[in-house]
Each structure stands twice: as structure tokens, then as C-alpha cells.
Amino acid sequence: AYLYPQEGSIYNYTKQWAGHKFAIFTAFSYVIGTLTAMGLLVKIASQYLHDLIPALSATSWSIVTILTLFMLNIAGAKLSKVGQQILIFATMY
């Protein structure tokens, strides 16, 4: 990271030692893996939420969970900063 501080680290770091084609493959694999993992986690979370609050179906809970994660992602750095401060406070006290 110190030697190559550009954005897009998965692509940039892989390109340095394996070339452009392998870097593209690595970045694509990362995206597919992340989407698959998030899909499975949302599915499991929606089933738990449906068990806790059965007024909404598991599918509705999936949509709510995805929209919530989307909004948290948009909130981005500011929310992350607040979250880190809360974690630091909770750890210290």
C-alpha cells in the first residue's frame, strides 16, 4: 500500500506481480464473491428477522435489509467515523 497508494488496490496490487489479465480476473472474482456472500448473509438475516417479527415475510425482510445496507454504504465515511468513535468509547468504558 505504501509503494502503490492509488485507489483500486485489488487491481493495482495484483497487476504489479501478475499482470493486467490476472488483475481483472482477481477484481471480478472479488466482486462475485462479495455479492454471493452478501446475498447469503441477507437471506439468513431475513429468516431470523422474520422469526422475530413475523408481520413481514422473509422476502420483505430481505428487501429491507438490502436497502438498509445500501443506505449505510451511501452514508459512507461519516457513518464509519461515528461507528469507530462508538466502538472506541465502548472499548474504553
Disulfide bonds with the S-S distance in Angstrom:
none
